[in-house]
């Protein structure tokens, strides 16, 4: 199977009513299902979900990567905004 045949399987198609229907990707669908189950486990409480993710991150045995912050590259021909002009 080539990348083109795979892409063809997931492209937009027309439904039986002639309207354009969105393609689906089984990997994305699985990620959405896992995220939904995880949120349901914490009764969709955002604070509890974040606390759990931070706990998992703290217990993770692998290395943690913390890249240094990057400054955005200036856009060519862009005039400075008021906030950046005062610094």
Buried (B, 14 or more C-beta within 10 A) or exposed (E): EEEEEEEEEBEEEEEEEEEEEEEEEEEEEEEEEEEEEEBEEBEEEEEEBEEBEEEEEEEEEEEEEEEEEEEEEEEEEEEEEEEEEEE
